[in-house]
Amino acid sequence: MAERLTLLALKNTYHQNIIAQGPEVTKVVQNGENITIDFKNWEKLQTRNNEQLTGFEVMNEKGEIISPKAEIKNNQVILHLDKNEKIIKVLYAYKPFTRANLENETGLPASTFSIDLK
């Protein structure tokens, strides 16, 4: 935690041009069987220890929670759905205990989020 506070102080108080926060969602779009998620605060999206990307879930219009296959491609997260269904919400690291592992090149993790799709 001290490292995160140090990065925030260097950026906000001493105006150093550094990334001081983990990836934050900027846009979520569903195109058929894929959902694309864009982020800010990164030069490179990655996973901790180059493991398979984990922690993403989606909710369909029936209220069912689905854990789709997720990958990082062209510095975006792509969620692959089994079938073409209407997704109303994307969740990340939303369980009480999670092994969610998305981070930026500095090792700062993405925060928990829940975003409604329109």
N, C-alpha and C positions, 0 to 999 in steps of 0.2 A: 504494500500500500504506500509506503514512503516513496518508492520509485515513481508511482503515478502522481503523487503530489509534487514531487520534484519536477517532473515533466510539465505539469500544469503551471508551476511557478516560472519555469524557464520560458515557456511560451507566452503566458499572459502578463507577467510582471517585467521580464527582461526582453520580451519581444523577439525571442529567437524563433527562427523559421523551422520548427520541428513538429512532428506529429505527437500530440500529447494525450490522445484519446483513442479508444478502440473504434472499429468500424461502426458506423451508424447508418441505418437504412434511409435512403432518399426516395426510392421508387420501387413499387411491386406491380408486375403486370402478368396476367395469365394469358397465354397464347395456346389454346387447345390443351394438349396434355403436358405442357411445360409452364412453370412459373419462373420468371426472371426477377431477381432482386438486385438492385443497385445500392451501393454504399458510398459514403464519404469517409475521410480520415484514414487513407491508406495509400501506399504506393504499390503494395502487393498484398492481395488477400491470400491467406494460407490457413492451414490447420496446425494445431500444436503437434509437434513431432512428425509432421507430414502424414498423419493418420487419415483414415477416411472421414469425410465431413459428417458430423452428427449434430443432433439437437433441433432439427427442423421438424415441424408438424404443420398440418393444414386441417381446417375444418370445412366440411362440405355443407351444402344448404340444408341437409338433414340433421346437422349438428354432430355428425360423426367425425372423430379425430383420426387422421391418417398420418402415418410416418412415411413420407415419400423418399425415394432415393435422391440424394443431394450431391452436387459436385460444384467445384469452382472451375469456371471456364471464362477466359478473357476478363478476369477480375470482376466477375459477376457470380452470384450463386444461382444455379439452375436446379429447380425441383422438378423431378420427373414423376408424373402421376401414372397409375396403372391404366386408367381409362379416362376418357374425356368427361369430366364432371364439373359442376359448378362449385368452385371454392369461394367461400365467403371470408375466410380469415387465414392469415399465416402467422404461426407462432414460432418463437425461437427460445430455447432454454427456459421453457415455461412450466416445467415440473419442479416440485419442491427439491428434488435432487436430480442433477443432470450432468452428463459428460459432454455437453456442448463444447465444441472446440474451434470455432471460427475466430481468427485473430488477424491482425495486420503484421507487417514485417518487423515491427518493434516488439512483438509479442503481447501487445495489448488486446484483450479479448473484446468481442462484440457483446454488448449488453443484451439482457433479456428484452424481447419485444413481442407485441401482438398488434398486427395491422389488419384492418378490415379491407377487403377488396370490394370495389364498386363495379 
